[in-house]
């Protein structure tokens, strides 16, 4: 990069000291940030050495292929504030695929605009719905939008600067609309964490004419040996896809998306009568209240110490299965989780309950089944790593399938057919967007470990409903075996 002129050089050109200082501050975004930003301790924010070149880049196209916790969000926040001051009569769009990704970023920027004395007087208009919008007295406009189904939320937009966050989850259809929304001569800066997919983000990170950055989590000054060991344990080793992607910021071996995000979004229905409950240890659970008559199914993914638990309730509204309740639990012990399942059954009188047999799911299932024969009929615990026998073929041959693959296929089928209905739930959308797999050496599918707890609960509900429907139409002598207990 060409070095900035010094203060004395600017003064030699006839600028006053105050004007020279102001000019330097606006030319050097790192100085701008150190002038107006503060850290959590209320001390002036200090740019990290590795951040400086990226902050001050003048590139029309730039791609960050990074690990987690390296300062990408702070850079975007600085850019939005700097552009508000230095780019009058222009427009910027901050884009993500899902609301779960956009809200924390835009809310952080909004607080910066509103709470910084030098910025607040210029803010003329703020809107948070249906999309984020800020208008300033110098004519600068900032938008924040999610892509929406097939990128429809970018249609009709024309901006001078696009910033894309969590770009690895942006669908190709969304990119198509986003490309058309940039004015001629505009900038597009892209930030993402690899997920193994060979998608548009991957291809952009391979372009020689695009300014490229790769920040591994290890360059964060707060990253130490203890953190490194914790992450290696979490992702199952230093050579695993999760570690390569989220720590080293590398694409690693090719992976595949489990679900089509466009198909998922087509199944989202804002009009569903849905309730969401978040519980922590010690919280009271009052139950779902009045429940309409119908056939209901419960899917459970049980966690405790580190992972959350997810309970999802689906109503059979043939041909659809409709998600009417989600219970998210953090730090809730297994005895209490059992009590919550009993309370849910008292309200819904489930036709079937599917429980992930991992962790202590099998123990909770046993405890519930010990309560009586009715519970034995309702509950089935599924060994995700096991195999199951399907209905025999007409010639009598038995078909065996891997449990997790089959229950995933049930979800994929329903999404493709449009016979499943989800509420607009940001947590679920993020999980479905990010879920990937590889094909192992033996030809079996290996799903990447990560945040997929709602998906696992959905899997259990789908398989339990499937088995319930088969049991209605299959002779008892044939049976339907599953690796459960």
Buried (B, 14 or more C-beta within 10 A) or exposed (E): EEEBBEBEEBBEEEBEEEEBBEBBBBBBBBBBBBBBBEEEEEEEBEBBEBBBEBBBBEBBBBBBBBBBBBBBBBBBBBBBBBBBBBBEEBBBBBBBBBBBBBBEBBEBBBEBBEEBEEBEEBBEEEEEEEBBBBBBEBEBBBBBBBBBBBBEBBEEBEBBBBBBBBBBBBBEBBBEBBEEBBBEEBBBBBBBBBBBBEBBBBEBBEEEEBBBBBBBBBBBEEBEEEBBEEBBEBBEEEEBBBBBBBBBBBBBEEBEBBBBBBBBBBBBBEEBEBEEBEBEEEBEBEEBEEBEEEBBBBBBBBBBEEBBBBBBBBBBEEEBBBBBBBBBBBBBEBEBBBEBBEBBBEBBBBBBBBBBBBBBBBBBBEBBBEEEEEBEEBBBBBBBEBBBBBEBEEEEEEEEBBBBBBBBBBBBEBBBEEBBBBBBBBBBBBBBBBBBBBEEEEEEBBBBEBEBBBBBBBBBBBBBBBBBBEEEEBEEEEEBEBBBE
